């Protein structure tokens, strides 16, 4: 008896895994054919279907028969006749004695759900050879033979086949085991070999590149050689020379001027590009390069303004947070967005308001010249304005300046009041006041009053200036004398209030 099919078609060496010994195949096939011939010569019967077999009870007792083409795979097999001719029944004894069955994936299924067909019914007692039509893209993979149930393809160790583990044109060897198609090997040998060879190639390339980089580091020349093919103009270099000035190119034994080639980078990889027509087929190209000079990163704080090109720093080169902060601080010109109080530095003028008084009216209501704070009911209000603080900690700086006179010698008193807040005083009391003594009638003197205070609120504060004579006989005026206004009103009294960031 020759070797069994499972031995003949076992995995071969890695160098030739899919080529069994043809002499062994011929020996095995001759044996199978002989067995079939012997079966037929001894009176064995062959039926296409089990129904055809069951319909023929004319055979004598113990007649052997084969059913080989029934669509129901389990109906195929070896049967024995029970009972006398023209009576009795047939009993199934065993699977058909095929050592192996060839099945074909015609591509009617999917890469991960194979539909295979075979001319001989498959069974659990036969080795099945299955040709793969296309590589699988997922895991697990199933296979159905002759329209039967789907079987999960498993490796010999019981694992699912990995994605890409089955390759188009591959021959799988396996057996049906329950609901699985169990391969005789563990994982696809050719895939493992291909991956190993690819890894080896990459390792060799990396080693060569490392050696070239080492030469450059030692200022040794690196040489790359290529052969023209009449079409290629770009040749990948083993390492980056940094500049075409570091390259010496020889084509067909002739050294080339630097204008005849350039250094190009494609996806970060360096290439020698030959200018003009491609180098003819078979002509050698030698490239020597070395003495590469790396441009290091500038040290911190070393890049000055003059080293930057105009408009070189763009928002795209700034961090999103910094760009947003700058845009917020300067405001959007198109929308007129103002800088907020929180964005201003301490001591900045956050807001300001002003008012002026150009009249030359007679002021008669007295502000007493004694040791009491001027009251908001005393004197005449000549200036008033409203400002709303942006923060409870900001302060208001109030400044009054004006030219005063009197109808008779005496004192003119000016006082600043703040209503809407009572912090650091009462609303009725003046925040600050000053008296200017006029020594004779209609003499003009400058009066100025300034006060800083923290309102402690973010609601409107009204600032006013009240002016009046003291109790000495006579009246007060601004911007002129009893004879009338002077300087056409351009010397008007003013009140300026500024909010200062705390």
DOTOR-916756 format. One record per residue (C-alpha): residue number from 1; x, y, z. Coordinates in steps of 0.1 Angstrom, whole numbers, padded with zeros to 4 digits. Each point is the difference from the previous one (the first is absolute). Layout:
! DOTOR-916756
{NUM {X Y Z}};
...
! end
This chain:
! DOTOR-916756
{1 {0000 0000 0000}};
{2 {0014 0034 -0009}};
{3 {0004 0031 0023}};
{4 {-0033 0015 0010}};
{5 {-0012 0033 -0016}};
{6 {0004 0019 0033}};
{7 {0037 -0009 -0001}};
{8 {0006 0007 -0037}};
{9 {-0017 0035 0002}};
{10 {0015 0009 0034}};
{11 {0017 0035 0002}};
{12 {0033 -0001 -0017}};
{13 {0032 0020 0008}};
{14 {-0003 0038 0001}};
{15 {0019 0003 -0033}};
{16 {-0026 -0021 -0018}};
{17 {-0031 -0005 0022}};
{18 {-0026 -0008 -0027}};
{19 {0018 -0025 -0022}};
{20 {-0006 -0037 0011}};
{21 {0020 -0028 -0016}};
{22 {-0018 -0009 -0033}};
{23 {0013 -0036 0001}};
{24 {-0018 -0005 0033}};
{25 {-0031 0015 -0015}};
{26 {0001 -0024 -0029}};
{27 {0005 -0030 0023}};
{28 {-0029 0011 0022}};
{29 {-0023 0007 -0030}};
{30 {0007 -0035 -0015}};
{31 {-0009 -0016 0033}};
{32 {-0033 0019 0002}};
{33 {-0009 -0009 -0036}};
{34 {0009 -0036 0007}};
{35 {-0022 -0001 0030}};
{36 {-0030 0014 -0020}};
{37 {0005 -0025 -0028}};
{38 {0002 -0029 0025}};
{39 {-0033 0012 0016}};
{40 {-0018 0001 -0034}};
{41 {0015 -0034 -0011}};
{42 {-0015 -0016 0031}};
{43 {-0035 0011 -0008}};
{44 {-0001 0033 0018}};
{45 {-0027 0025 -0012}};
{46 {0003 0038 -0004}};
{47 {-0030 0023 0003}};
{48 {-0003 0037 -0005}};
{49 {-0024 0006 0028}};
{50 {-0013 -0018 0031}};
{51 {-0035 0001 -0014}};
{52 {0012 -0020 -0031}};
{53 {0017 -0025 0024}};
{54 {-0031 -0004 0022}};
{55 {-0021 -0005 -0031}};
{56 {0020 -0031 -0011}};
{57 {-0007 -0030 0023}};
{58 {0007 -0026 -0026}};
{59 {0035 -0006 0012}};
{60 {0008 -0032 0020}};
{61 {0010 0002 0037}};
{62 {0033 0016 0010}};
{63 {0004 0018 -0033}};
{64 {0023 0031 0004}};
{65 {-0009 0033 -0016}};
{66 {0012 0036 -0001}};
{67 {-0020 0032 -0001}};
{68 {0024 0026 -0014}};
{69 {-0021 0030 -0013}};
{70 {-0029 0007 0024}};
{71 {-0005 0038 0006}};
{72 {-0003 -0008 0037}};
{73 {0036 -0007 0010}};
{74 {-0009 -0023 0029}};
{75 {-0019 -0024 -0024}};
{76 {0032 -0008 -0020}};
{77 {0020 -0030 0012}};
{78 {0003 -0038 0000}};
{79 {-0032 -0021 0005}};
{80 {-0009 -0038 0004}};
{81 {-0031 -0018 -0011}};
{82 {-0020 -0017 0027}};
{83 {-0025 -0028 -0008}};
{84 {-0008 -0020 -0031}};
{85 {-0002 0013 -0035}};
{86 {-0030 0022 -0007}};
{87 {-0005 0006 0037}};
{88 {0018 0013 0030}};
{89 {0019 0034 0003}};
{90 {0034 0018 -0003}};
{91 {0022 0009 0030}};
{92 {0026 0028 0000}};
{93 {0034 -0014 0011}};
{94 {0027 0026 -0005}};
{95 {0012 0031 -0019}};
{96 {0012 -0004 -0035}};
{97 {0037 -0012 0001}};
{98 {0015 0032 -0015}};
{99 {0033 0010 0017}};
{100 {-0003 0035 -0013}};
{101 {-0026 0022 -0018}};
{102 {0008 0030 -0021}};
{103 {-0023 0030 0005}};
{104 {0001 0033 -0018}};
{105 {-0008 0035 0011}};
{106 {-0015 0016 -0032}};
{107 {-0005 0034 0016}};
{108 {-0038 -0002 0003}};
{109 {0002 0007 0037}};
{110 {0020 0027 0018}};
{111 {0036 0002 0012}};
{112 {-0012 -0008 0035}};
{113 {-0029 -0024 -0009}};
{114 {0014 -0024 -0025}};
{115 {-0024 -0021 -0022}};
{116 {0019 -0031 -0013}};
{117 {-0010 -0028 -0024}};
{118 {0013 -0035 -0005}};
{119 {-0007 -0028 -0025}};
{120 {0001 -0025 0029}};
{121 {-0022 0004 0031}};
{122 {0021 0012 0030}};
{123 {0000 -0019 0033}};
{124 {0017 0000 0033}};
{125 {0022 -0030 -0009}};
{126 {0017 0017 -0030}};
{127 {0028 0025 -0003}};
{128 {-0013 0030 -0020}};
{129 {0022 0022 -0022}};
{130 {-0016 0034 -0005}};
{131 {0014 0026 -0024}};
{132 {-0004 0036 0013}};
{133 {-0015 0025 -0025}};
{134 {0007 0033 0018}};
{135 {0017 0011 0032}};
{136 {-0021 0003 0031}};
{137 {-0006 0035 0015}};
{138 {-0013 -0009 0034}};
{139 {-0002 -0027 0026}};
{140 {-0015 -0026 0005}};
{141 {-0004 -0015 -0034}};
{142 {-0027 -0026 -0009}};
{143 {-0002 -0025 -0029}};
{144 {-0030 -0019 -0014}};
{145 {0005 -0031 -0022}};
{146 {-0026 -0007 -0027}};
{147 {-0026 0023 0015}};
{148 {0002 -0017 0034}};
{149 {0003 0016 0035}};
{150 {0026 0027 0007}};
{151 {0030 -0013 0018}};
{152 {0024 0023 0018}};
{153 {0036 -0003 -0013}};
{154 {0024 -0008 0029}};
{155 {0037 -0004 0001}};
{156 {0014 -0033 0013}};
{157 {0003 0015 0035}};
{158 {-0037 0011 -0001}};
{159 {0005 0037 -0006}};
{160 {-0019 0021 -0025}};
{161 {0019 0009 -0032}};
{162 {0014 0036 0002}};
{163 {-0011 0027 -0024}};
{164 {0022 -0004 -0031}};
{165 {0010 -0035 0011}};
{166 {-0015 -0016 -0031}};
{167 {0016 0011 -0032}};
{168 {-0015 -0003 -0036}};
{169 {0013 -0032 -0017}};
{170 {0009 -0017 0033}};
{171 {-0009 -0037 0004}};
{172 {-0015 -0008 0034}};
{173 {0001 -0035 0015}};
{174 {-0025 -0009 0026}};
{175 {-0027 -0023 0014}};
{176 {-0036 0006 0010}};
{177 {-0003 -0003 0038}};
{178 {-0035 0007 0013}};
{179 {-0008 0036 -0009}};
{180 {0035 0009 -0009}};
{181 {0024 -0004 -0030}};
{182 {0033 -0008 0019}};
{183 {0032 0007 -0020}};
{184 {0029 -0024 0003}};
{185 {0024 0030 0007}};
{186 {-0001 0027 0026}};
{187 {0003 0033 -0018}};
{188 {0006 0007 -0036}};
{189 {0037 -0007 -0006}};
{190 {0004 0021 -0031}};
{191 {-0014 0030 0018}};
{192 {0024 -0004 0029}};
{193 {0029 -0004 -0024}};
{194 {-0010 0031 -0020}};
{195 {-0002 0020 0033}};
{196 {0033 -0013 0011}};
{197 {0017 0008 -0033}};
{198 {-0015 0035 0000}};
{199 {0013 0005 0036}};
{200 {0035 -0012 -0011}};
{201 {0000 0023 -0030}};
{202 {-0009 0030 0022}};
{203 {0026 -0010 0026}};
{204 {0027 -0001 -0027}};
{205 {-0010 0033 -0014}};
{206 {0000 0016 0034}};
{207 {0034 -0014 0007}};
{208 {0014 0014 -0032}};
{209 {-0016 0034 0007}};
{210 {0015 0000 0035}};
{211 {0034 -0007 -0014}};
{212 {-0003 0029 -0025}};
{213 {-0011 0023 0028}};
{214 {0030 -0011 0020}};
{215 {0023 0009 -0029}};
{216 {-0015 0034 -0003}};
{217 {0004 0006 0037}};
{218 {0037 -0008 -0004}};
{219 {0002 0023 -0031}};
{220 {0007 -0031 -0021}};
{221 {-0015 0000 -0036}};
{222 {-0030 -0021 -0007}};
{223 {-0005 -0014 -0035}};
{224 {-0032 -0011 -0017}};
{225 {-0001 -0016 -0035}};
{226 {-0029 -0004 -0024}};
{227 {-0005 -0011 -0036}};
{228 {-0020 0021 -0025}};
{229 {-0030 -0016 -0017}};
{230 {-0009 0028 -0025}};
{231 {-0030 0010 0021}};
{232 {0009 0006 0036}};
{233 {0012 0035 0011}};
{234 {-0003 -0003 0038}};
{235 {0022 -0024 0019}};
{236 {-0005 -0006 0038}};
{237 {0031 0007 0021}};
{238 {0009 -0022 0030}};
{239 {0003 0031 0023}};
{240 {-0007 0037 -0003}};
{241 {0031 0020 -0011}};
{242 {-0017 0032 0012}};
{243 {0008 0020 -0031}};
{244 {0008 -0005 -0037}};
{245 {0032 0019 0007}};
{246 {0012 -0031 0020}};
{247 {-0006 -0023 -0030}};
{248 {0024 -0011 -0028}};
{249 {-0018 -0017 -0029}};
{250 {0017 -0020 -0027}};
{251 {-0020 -0013 -0030}};
{252 {0016 -0024 -0023}};
{253 {0035 0009 0012}};
{254 {-0005 0038 -0004}};
{255 {-0003 0022 0031}};
{256 {-0030 0022 -0002}};
{257 {-0003 0038 0007}};
{258 {-0023 0008 0029}};
{259 {-0025 0015 -0024}};
{260 {-0006 -0035 -0014}};
{261 {-0016 -0014 0031}};
{262 {-0020 0010 0032}};
{263 {-0008 -0015 0034}};
{264 {-0037 -0007 0004}};
{265 {-0021 -0012 0029}};
{266 {-0030 -0022 -0006}};
{267 {-0020 -0008 0031}};
{268 {0031 0008 0020}};
{269 {0023 -0023 -0019}};
{270 {0030 0014 -0019}};
{271 {0003 -0005 -0038}};
{272 {0026 0009 -0026}};
{273 {-0018 0016 -0029}};
{274 {0018 0001 -0034}};
{275 {-0009 0031 -0020}};
{276 {-0010 -0003 -0036}};
{277 {-0004 -0033 -0018}};
{278 {0001 -0033 0020}};
{279 {0033 -0018 0001}};
{280 {0001 -0026 -0028}};
{281 {-0005 -0037 0007}};
{282 {0030 -0017 0015}};
{283 {0020 0032 0008}};
{284 {0014 0000 0035}};
{285 {-0007 0029 0024}};
{286 {0023 0005 0030}};
{287 {-0008 0024 0028}};
{288 {0025 0010 0027}};
{289 {-0009 0023 0029}};
{290 {0013 0008 0034}};
{291 {0010 0028 0024}};
{292 {-0036 0007 0007}};
{293 {-0006 0030 0023}};
{294 {-0031 -0001 0021}};
{295 {-0017 0032 0008}};
{296 {-0008 -0001 0037}};
{297 {-0029 0015 0018}};
{298 {0006 0036 0012}};
{299 {0005 0004 0037}};
{300 {-0028 0014 0021}};
{301 {-0004 0038 -0004}};
{302 {0026 0002 -0028}};
{303 {-0024 0009 -0029}};
{304 {-0003 0038 -0002}};
{305 {-0026 0021 -0017}};
{306 {0023 0008 -0029}};
{307 {0005 -0037 -0007}};
{308 {-0038 -0004 -0007}};
{309 {-0015 0008 -0033}};
{310 {-0028 0025 -0003}};
{311 {-0033 -0017 0008}};
{312 {0019 -0032 0006}};
{313 {-0017 -0008 0033}};
{314 {-0036 -0010 -0008}};
{315 {-0029 -0012 0022}};
{316 {0005 -0035 -0014}};
{317 {0034 -0001 0017}};
{318 {-0013 0011 0034}};
{319 {-0017 -0021 0026}};
{320 {-0038 0002 -0002}};
{321 {-0001 0014 0036}};
{322 {0025 0028 -0006}};
{323 {-0016 0009 -0033}};
{324 {-0034 0002 0016}};
{325 {0013 0021 0029}};
{326 {0016 0025 -0024}};
{327 {-0031 0003 -0022}};
{328 {-0020 0006 0032}};
{329 {0024 0027 0012}};
{330 {0002 0020 -0031}};
{331 {-0037 -0005 -0009}};
{332 {-0014 -0009 -0033}};
{333 {0002 0031 -0022}};
{334 {-0029 -0010 -0022}};
{335 {-0024 -0004 0030}};
{336 {0015 0027 0022}};
{337 {0003 -0022 0030}};
{338 {0016 0019 0029}};
{339 {0027 -0012 0023}};
{340 {-0015 -0012 0033}};
{341 {0009 0011 0034}};
{342 {0014 -0034 0008}};
{343 {0024 0003 -0029}};
{344 {0014 0034 0010}};
{345 {0032 0002 0021}};
{346 {0000 0016 0034}};
{347 {0000 0038 -0001}};
{348 {-0016 0002 -0034}};
{349 {-0028 0025 -0008}};
{350 {-0029 -0024 -0004}};
{351 {-0026 0028 -0008}};
{352 {-0003 0038 0001}};
{353 {-0026 0027 -0002}};
{354 {0001 0038 -0001}};
{355 {-0022 0031 0001}};
{356 {0006 0038 -0004}};
{357 {-0016 0032 0012}};
{358 {0005 0031 -0022}};
{359 {-0026 0023 0016}};
{360 {0006 0033 0019}};
{361 {-0030 -0002 0022}};
{362 {-0002 0017 0034}};
{363 {0003 -0025 0028}};
{364 {-0016 0011 0033}};
{365 {-0006 -0031 0021}};
{366 {0025 -0001 0028}};
{367 {0024 -0028 0009}};
{368 {0011 0007 0036}};
{369 {0037 0005 0006}};
{370 {0002 -0019 0033}};
{371 {0012 -0033 0014}};
{372 {-0029 -0020 -0014}};
{373 {-0002 -0021 -0033}};
{374 {-0018 0018 -0027}};
{375 {-0035 -0015 -0006}};
{376 {-0017 -0009 -0032}};
{377 {-0026 0026 0008}};
{378 {0025 0029 0001}};
{379 {0014 0020 -0028}};
{380 {-0012 -0003 -0037}};
{381 {0005 -0032 -0020}};
{382 {0018 0010 -0032}};
{383 {0013 -0034 -0013}};
{384 {-0014 -0036 0002}};
{385 {0007 -0033 -0017}};
{386 {-0007 -0037 0005}};
{387 {0024 -0029 -0003}};
{388 {-0005 -0038 0007}};
{389 {0030 -0018 0016}};
{390 {0011 -0033 -0017}};
{391 {0011 -0015 0033}};
{392 {-0007 0005 0037}};
{393 {0038 0003 0006}};
{394 {0007 0027 -0026}};
{395 {0004 0036 0011}};
{396 {-0014 0033 -0014}};
{397 {0024 0029 -0005}};
{398 {-0020 0033 -0002}};
{399 {0017 0033 -0011}};
{400 {-0016 0035 -0001}};
{401 {0017 0031 -0014}};
{402 {-0015 0034 -0006}};
{403 {0006 0038 0000}};
{404 {-0020 0017 0029}};
{405 {-0006 0037 0010}};
{406 {-0020 0019 0025}};
{407 {-0020 0032 0000}};
{408 {0017 0011 0032}};
{409 {0030 -0012 0019}};
{410 {-0006 -0034 0017}};
{411 {0003 -0037 -0007}};
{412 {-0014 -0022 -0028}};
{413 {-0005 -0037 0011}};
{414 {-0002 -0030 -0025}};
{415 {-0009 -0035 0012}};
{416 {-0003 -0034 -0016}};
{417 {-0029 -0024 0009}};
{418 {-0008 -0036 -0008}};
{419 {-0035 -0014 0002}};
{420 {-0010 -0037 -0005}};
{421 {0025 -0012 0025}};
{422 {0007 0007 0037}};
{423 {0033 -0019 0004}};
{424 {0027 0021 0016}};
{425 {-0025 0027 0009}};
{426 {-0036 0010 -0004}};
{427 {-0017 0010 -0032}};
{428 {-0008 0035 0015}};
{429 {0037 0007 0009}};
{430 {0024 0015 -0025}};
{431 {0028 -0025 -0010}};
{432 {0024 0029 -0002}};
{433 {-0002 0038 -0001}};
{434 {0023 0031 -0003}};
{435 {-0005 0037 0006}};
{436 {0017 0027 -0021}};
{437 {0003 0034 0016}};
{438 {-0007 0030 -0023}};
{439 {0017 0031 0014}};
{440 {-0020 0026 -0020}};
{441 {-0030 0001 -0022}};
{442 {0001 -0016 -0035}};
{443 {0034 -0015 0004}};
{444 {0003 -0035 -0016}};
{445 {0017 -0030 0017}};
{446 {0003 -0036 -0010}};
{447 {-0017 -0026 0022}};
{448 {0007 -0037 -0002}};
{449 {-0013 -0030 0020}};
{450 {0010 -0036 -0003}};
{451 {-0011 -0031 0019}};
{452 {0005 -0038 -0003}};
{453 {-0024 -0025 0016}};
{454 {-0013 -0036 -0004}};
{455 {-0038 0000 -0006}};
{456 {-0002 -0038 0008}};
{457 {-0029 -0005 -0024}};
{458 {-0006 -0007 -0037}};
{459 {-0031 0022 -0003}};
{460 {-0002 0036 -0012}};
{461 {0018 0026 0021}};
{462 {-0008 0037 -0006}};
{463 {0029 0025 0005}};
{464 {-0008 0037 0004}};
{465 {0018 0033 0007}};
{466 {-0016 0027 0020}};
{467 {0014 0036 0003}};
{468 {-0010 0029 0022}};
{469 {0012 0030 0019}};
{470 {0007 -0001 0037}};
{471 {-0022 0019 0024}};
{472 {0018 0033 -0006}};
{473 {-0020 0025 -0020}};
{474 {0002 -0004 -0038}};
{475 {-0007 -0026 -0028}};
{476 {0022 -0025 -0019}};
{477 {0005 -0005 -0037}};
{478 {0020 -0023 -0024}};
{479 {0016 0006 -0034}};
{480 {0000 0038 0004}};
{481 {-0010 0028 0024}};
{482 {-0031 0021 0008}};
{483 {0007 0018 -0033}};
{484 {-0006 -0032 -0020}};
{485 {0015 -0032 -0014}};
{486 {0037 0000 -0011}};
{487 {0018 -0020 -0027}};
{488 {-0031 -0010 -0019}};
{489 {-0007 -0030 0022}};
{490 {0032 -0019 -0010}};
{491 {0012 0003 0036}};
{492 {-0030 -0019 0012}};
{493 {0000 -0018 0034}};
{494 {0004 -0038 -0004}};
{495 {-0007 -0032 0019}};
{496 {0019 -0031 -0010}};
{497 {-0007 -0034 0016}};
{498 {0021 -0031 -0007}};
{499 {-0004 -0036 0011}};
{500 {0033 -0015 0010}};
{501 {0006 -0038 -0001}};
{502 {0008 -0014 0035}};
! end
